[in-house]
């Protein structure tokens, strides 16, 4: 298990222990982190698990797929660290990663 830190737009912090091999989205839902809607259940068919990955962690993540890039176009308030939580698999290398949540998912 790896601990991932989710920070809501209002600053509320959630520390979630997520089983390695699961997606950030699955872990957020299982840990009832507010702000991850995950409408498509992780099928990379919506952008309701939009997150902002802290700059210190972006180099440890796989490149965005074309599908992820196209779906992020529908997410409001894109930033350089914008990702879909369903596309990031938790591993020991990501333990302690900080992700921020947007004010709302659309």
Backbone as ProteinMPNN parsed JSONL, in Angstrom:
{"seq_chain_A": "XXXXXXXXXXXXXXXXXXXXXXXXXXXXXXXXXXXXXXXXXXXXXXXXXXXXXXXXXXXXXXXXXXXXXXXXXXXXXXXXXXXXXXXXXXXXXXXXXXXXXXXXXX", "coords_chain_A": {"N_chain_A": [[0.836, -1.184, 0.0], [0.364, 2.247, -0.653], [0.623, 5.567, 0.494], [-1.304, 8.269, -0.519], [-1.74, 11.72, -0.88], [-4.475, 13.738, -0.943], [-5.643, 16.917, -1.7], [-8.222, 19.051, -1.165], [-9.873, 21.772, -2.945], [-10.435, 23.692, -1.069], [-8.476, 23.388, 0.758], [-8.634, 21.269, 2.538], [-7.233, 18.305, 3.694], [-6.672, 14.935, 2.728], [-5.504, 11.84, 3.596], [-4.839, 8.965, 1.975], [-4.624, 5.497, 2.032], [-3.679, 3.443, -0.464], [-4.029, 0.534, -2.354], [-1.276, -0.806, -4.004], [-1.088, -0.955, -7.523], [-3.706, -0.354, -7.999], [-5.777, 2.264, -9.362], [-5.379, 5.839, -8.902], [-7.895, 7.007, -8.879], [-9.606, 4.849, -8.172], [-8.658, 4.383, -5.589], [-9.221, 6.854, -4.366], [-12.021, 6.888, -4.461], [-12.604, 4.571, -2.934], [-11.656, 5.429, -0.505], [-13.353, 7.422, 0.07], [-12.824, 10.094, -0.756], [-13.784, 13.344, -1.156], [-14.836, 15.011, -4.156], [-13.852, 13.55, -6.251], [-15.543, 12.39, -8.734], [-15.798, 10.323, -10.645], [-17.492, 9.332, -12.745], [-17.518, 7.543, -14.956], [-16.471, 5.264, -13.945], [-13.792, 4.673, -14.204], [-13.1, 4.119, -16.808], [-11.835, 5.793, -18.54], [-13.485, 7.595, -19.923], [-14.64, 9.943, -19.334], [-14.169, 13.087, -17.648], [-14.24, 13.316, -14.932], [-12.604, 12.724, -12.849], [-10.593, 14.442, -12.618], [-7.513, 15.768, -11.644], [-4.851, 17.646, -10.059], [-1.533, 17.169, -10.322], [1.148, 17.47, -8.152], [4.059, 19.342, -8.927], [6.501, 18.136, -8.201], [6.116, 15.463, -8.592], [5.425, 14.843, -11.2], [7.319, 13.858, -13.07], [7.543, 11.215, -12.407], [5.417, 9.901, -13.381], [3.589, 8.094, -15.945], [3.52, 9.067, -19.421], [0.833, 11.086, -20.716], [-1.895, 9.572, -22.352], [-3.291, 9.707, -25.716], [-6.063, 9.605, -25.481], [-6.479, 10.41, -22.799], [-5.478, 13.045, -22.955], [-7.341, 14.139, -24.781], [-9.734, 13.964, -23.329], [-9.163, 15.594, -21.149], [-9.403, 18.066, -22.286], [-12.023, 18.749, -21.9], [-12.204, 19.296, -19.262], [-12.566, 21.763, -16.767], [-10.455, 24.581, -15.98], [-7.698, 23.828, -16.585], [-4.354, 22.914, -15.822], [-0.75, 22.799, -15.834], [-0.095, 20.432, -14.469], [-2.366, 18.878, -14.767], [-4.221, 15.898, -14.703], [-5.904, 12.731, -15.25], [-7.24, 10.88, -12.705], [-7.907, 8.223, -12.998], [-6.09, 7.221, -14.739], [-3.664, 6.88, -13.584], [-1.621, 4.654, -12.066], [-1.159, 3.383, -8.881], [1.902, 2.961, -7.179], [4.764, 1.808, -5.26], [6.694, 3.782, -5.739], [5.257, 6.082, -5.874], [4.414, 6.674, -3.356], [3.401, 8.928, -0.907], [2.796, 10.933, -2.66], [1.429, 14.063, -3.653], [-1.65, 15.309, -4.563], [-3.83, 17.719, -5.929], [-7.244, 18.758, -5.838], [-9.674, 19.881, -8.181], [-11.91, 22.734, -7.988], [-14.439, 21.957, -8.818], [-15.898, 19.171, -10.575], [-16.602, 18.504, -14.001]], "CA_chain_A": [[0.0, 0.0, 0.0], [1.068, 3.528, -0.699], [-0.219, 6.677, 0.93], [-1.416, 9.388, -1.437], [-2.35, 12.853, -0.195], [-5.4, 14.504, -1.762], [-5.96, 18.2, -1.079], [-9.377, 19.699, -1.775], [-9.641, 23.17, -3.324], [-10.546, 24.525, 0.136], [-7.315, 23.108, 1.598], [-8.819, 20.081, 3.365], [-6.276, 17.257, 3.318], [-7.095, 13.547, 2.928], [-4.427, 10.879, 3.386], [-5.48, 7.711, 1.593], [-3.786, 4.327, 1.78], [-4.208, 2.83, -1.679], [-3.336, -0.691, -2.74], [-0.459, -0.7, -5.21], [-1.717, -1.602, -8.669], [-5.006, 0.28, -8.222], [-5.641, 3.635, -9.849], [-5.653, 6.898, -7.931], [-9.344, 7.173, -8.845], [-10.166, 3.757, -7.365], [-8.271, 4.628, -4.204], [-9.961, 8.014, -3.86], [-13.411, 6.463, -4.258], [-12.63, 3.626, -1.817], [-11.379, 6.178, 0.72], [-14.379, 8.469, 0.13], [-12.26, 11.426, -0.933], [-14.752, 14.149, -1.898], [-14.315, 15.737, -5.305], [-13.559, 12.611, -7.34], [-16.856, 11.862, -9.082], [-15.558, 9.043, -11.322], [-18.759, 8.942, -13.376], [-17.384, 6.418, -15.884], [-15.928, 4.116, -13.229], [-12.384, 4.431, -14.516], [-12.953, 3.66, -18.188], [-11.248, 6.889, -19.32], [-14.54, 8.03, -20.83], [-15.129, 11.239, -18.862], [-13.055, 13.801, -16.995], [-14.717, 13.64, -13.582], [-11.587, 12.382, -11.852], [-9.529, 15.407, -12.898], [-6.681, 16.16, -10.501], [-3.625, 18.374, -10.348], [-0.397, 16.484, -9.709], [2.195, 18.378, -7.697], [5.209, 19.355, -9.845], [7.573, 17.234, -7.758], [5.769, 14.078, -8.909], [5.044, 14.639, -12.602], [8.318, 13.061, -13.794], [7.419, 9.798, -12.015], [4.189, 9.367, -13.975], [3.657, 7.802, -17.378], [3.01, 10.115, -20.307], [-0.609, 11.058, -20.974], [-2.299, 8.961, -23.623], [-4.107, 10.594, -26.552], [-7.404, 9.618, -24.916], [-6.465, 11.264, -21.613], [-5.343, 14.426, -23.422], [-8.584, 14.615, -25.383], [-10.736, 14.136, -22.28], [-8.8, 16.747, -20.329], [-9.88, 19.275, -22.958], [-13.352, 19.04, -21.383], [-12.096, 19.625, -17.837], [-12.322, 23.191, -16.558], [-9.291, 25.02, -15.218], [-6.516, 22.994, -16.82], [-3.035, 23.393, -15.399], [0.332, 21.951, -16.342], [-0.142, 19.137, -13.788], [-3.684, 18.245, -14.892], [-4.258, 14.482, -15.096], [-7.084, 11.977, -14.848], [-6.823, 9.952, -11.651], [-8.111, 6.838, -13.444], [-4.986, 6.837, -15.618], [-2.428, 6.8, -12.81], [-1.583, 3.453, -11.239], [-0.382, 3.571, -7.655], [3.045, 2.073, -6.989], [5.574, 2.298, -4.139], [7.412, 4.995, -6.141], [4.356, 7.238, -5.733], [4.049, 6.848, -1.947], [3.564, 10.291, -0.437], [2.459, 11.887, -3.708], [0.414, 15.059, -3.346], [-2.487, 15.745, -5.675], [-4.863, 18.687, -5.556], [-8.512, 18.551, -6.505], [-10.261, 21.124, -8.668], [-13.071, 23.219, -7.237], [-15.589, 21.147, -9.233], [-15.715, 18.296, -11.737], [-17.676, 18.719, -14.978]], "C_chain_A": [[0.873, 1.237, 0.0], [0.108, 4.629, -0.279], [-0.13, 7.798, -0.086], [-2.176, 10.487, -0.702], [-3.172, 13.645, -1.198], [-5.726, 15.789, -1.013], [-7.099, 18.856, -1.856], [-9.055, 21.156, -2.093], [-9.731, 24.104, -2.122], [-9.402, 24.271, 1.132], [-7.443, 21.886, 2.493], [-7.969, 18.938, 2.812], [-6.846, 15.878, 3.661], [-5.908, 12.647, 2.627], [-5.069, 9.528, 3.15], [-4.442, 6.631, 1.373], [-4.425, 3.565, 0.635], [-3.356, 1.625, -2.036], [-2.552, -0.457, -4.025], [-1.104, -1.513, -6.324], [-3.113, -1.06, -8.954], [-4.769, 1.696, -8.741], [-5.879, 4.625, -8.712], [-7.153, 7.095, -7.779], [-9.988, 6.104, -7.976], [-9.875, 3.98, -5.886], [-9.018, 5.791, -3.587], [-11.401, 7.642, -3.565], [-13.504, 5.537, -3.045], [-12.419, 4.324, -0.473], [-12.325, 7.367, 0.9], [-13.806, 9.884, 0.113], [-13.269, 12.244, -1.731], [-14.088, 14.86, -3.072], [-13.853, 14.854, -6.439], [-14.888, 11.927, -7.668], [-16.768, 10.497, -9.762], [-16.815, 8.492, -11.975], [-18.644, 7.717, -14.278], [-16.785, 5.182, -15.218], [-14.498, 3.768, -13.575], [-12.124, 3.965, -15.931], [-12.304, 4.696, -19.104], [-12.237, 7.358, -20.385], [-15.171, 9.344, -20.377], [-13.934, 11.962, -18.247], [-13.434, 14.169, -15.566], [-13.81, 13.108, -12.477], [-10.35, 13.246, -12.082], [-8.817, 15.78, -11.604], [-5.538, 17.008, -11.004], [-2.504, 17.677, -9.597], [0.666, 17.525, -9.366], [3.42, 18.221, -8.602], [6.299, 18.357, -9.477], [7.327, 15.789, -8.184], [5.523, 13.819, -10.395], [6.03, 13.778, -13.383], [8.227, 11.57, -13.473], [6.2, 9.12, -12.655], [4.387, 9.033, -15.438], [3.116, 8.991, -18.175], [1.498, 9.976, -20.454], [-0.867, 10.391, -22.319], [-3.086, 9.995, -24.434], [-5.516, 10.719, -25.984], [-7.462, 10.533, -23.69], [-6.358, 12.727, -22.017], [-6.652, 14.957, -23.99], [-9.673, 14.824, -24.336], [-10.43, 15.329, -21.387], [-9.227, 18.063, -20.967], [-11.255, 19.697, -22.438], [-13.335, 19.426, -19.911], [-11.856, 21.128, -17.69], [-11.011, 23.423, -15.806], [-8.087, 24.096, -15.357], [-5.257, 23.694, -16.346], [-1.998, 22.438, -15.965], [0.286, 20.554, -15.733], [-1.476, 18.429, -13.879], [-3.562, 16.815, -15.399], [-5.616, 13.92, -14.741], [-6.615, 10.913, -13.867], [-6.998, 8.493, -12.068], [-6.951, 6.325, -14.282], [-3.638, 6.741, -14.902], [-2.512, 5.606, -11.873], [-0.65, 3.68, -10.061], [0.716, 2.511, -7.572], [3.851, 2.611, -5.812], [6.346, 3.582, -4.472], [6.562, 6.255, -5.97], [3.931, 7.478, -4.29], [4.382, 8.271, -1.494], [3.208, 11.354, -1.455], [1.328, 12.801, -3.262], [-0.322, 15.406, -4.619], [-3.527, 16.718, -5.133], [-6.106, 18.429, -6.388], [-9.054, 19.884, -7.008], [-11.487, 21.505, -7.835], [-14.322, 22.408, -7.571], [-15.194, 20.275, -10.41], [-16.878, 18.561, -12.705], [-17.679, 17.634, -16.007]], "O_chain_A": [[1.963, 1.263, 0.572], [-1.066, 4.624, -0.648], [0.958, 8.226, -0.47], [-3.141, 10.213, 0.012], [-2.641, 14.16, -2.182], [-6.05, 15.754, 0.174], [-6.965, 19.173, -3.037], [-8.085, 21.71, -1.576], [-9.163, 25.196, -2.149], [-9.366, 24.863, 2.211], [-6.474, 21.495, 3.143], [-7.992, 18.65, 1.615], [-7.422, 15.676, 4.73], [-5.363, 12.686, 1.524], [-5.764, 9.003, 4.02], [-3.489, 6.821, 0.616], [-5.559, 3.098, 0.739], [-2.127, 1.685, -2.022], [-3.099, 0.031, -5.014], [-1.601, -2.617, -6.098], [-3.651, -1.284, -10.038], [-3.683, 2.252, -8.574], [-6.495, 4.295, -7.699], [-7.637, 7.325, -6.671], [-10.828, 6.416, -7.132], [-10.745, 3.788, -5.037], [-9.409, 5.733, -2.421], [-11.946, 8.034, -2.533], [-14.395, 5.705, -2.213], [-12.927, 3.883, 0.558], [-12.119, 8.211, 1.773], [-14.242, 10.755, 0.865], [-13.586, 11.887, -2.866], [-12.927, 15.26, -2.994], [-13.494, 15.362, -7.501], [-15.308, 11.002, -6.972], [-17.578, 9.612, -9.483], [-17.163, 7.327, -11.785], [-19.585, 6.927, -14.358], [-16.611, 4.155, -15.873], [-14.038, 2.668, -13.266], [-11.039, 3.464, -16.228], [-12.235, 4.493, -20.316], [-11.901, 7.501, -21.56], [-16.139, 9.805, -20.982], [-12.806, 11.477, -18.33], [-13.009, 15.202, -15.049], [-14.204, 13.049, -11.312], [-9.224, 12.846, -11.787], [-9.456, 16.072, -10.593], [-5.281, 17.088, -12.206], [-2.527, 17.606, -8.368], [1.029, 18.356, -10.199], [3.774, 17.109, -8.994], [6.948, 17.795, -10.359], [8.247, 14.972, -8.139], [5.424, 12.66, -10.8], [5.619, 13.036, -14.275], [8.783, 10.749, -14.202], [5.986, 7.919, -12.487], [5.247, 9.611, -16.103], [2.355, 9.809, -17.659], [0.952, 8.88, -20.33], [-0.148, 10.618, -23.292], [-3.497, 11.028, -23.905], [-6.101, 11.802, -25.998], [-8.384, 11.337, -23.556], [-7.075, 13.568, -21.475], [-7.035, 16.094, -23.714], [-10.457, 15.766, -24.445], [-11.347, 16.003, -20.918], [-9.396, 19.065, -20.272], [-11.615, 20.871, -22.525], [-14.36, 19.844, -19.372], [-11.036, 21.699, -18.409], [-10.532, 22.548, -15.085], [-7.527, 23.639, -14.36], [-5.122, 24.913, -16.458], [-2.34, 21.389, -16.511], [0.6, 19.581, -16.418], [-1.71, 17.47, -13.144], [-2.887, 16.551, -16.394], [-6.391, 14.549, -14.02], [-5.704, 10.14, -14.162], [-6.309, 7.616, -11.546], [-6.839, 5.121, -14.512], [-2.601, 6.544, -15.536], [-3.371, 5.555, -10.993], [0.492, 4.111, -10.221], [0.493, 1.333, -7.853], [3.647, 3.754, -5.402], [6.621, 4.384, -3.579], [7.093, 7.364, -5.926], [3.16, 8.4, -4.026], [5.501, 8.749, -1.678], [3.3, 12.547, -1.165], [0.392, 12.374, -2.585], [0.289, 15.753, -5.63], [-4.034, 16.555, -4.023], [-6.02, 17.938, -7.513], [-8.909, 20.906, -6.337], [-12.021, 20.692, -7.08], [-15.17, 22.195, -6.706], [-14.268, 20.601, -11.153], [-18.004, 18.813, -12.274], [-18.512, 17.645, -16.913]]}, "name": "protein", "num_of_chains": 1, "seq": "XXXXXXXXXXXXXXXXXXXXXXXXXXXXXXXXXXXXXXXXXXXXXXXXXXXXXXXXXXXXXXXXXXXXXXXXXXXXXXXXXXXXXXXXXXXXXXXXXXXXXXXXXX"}
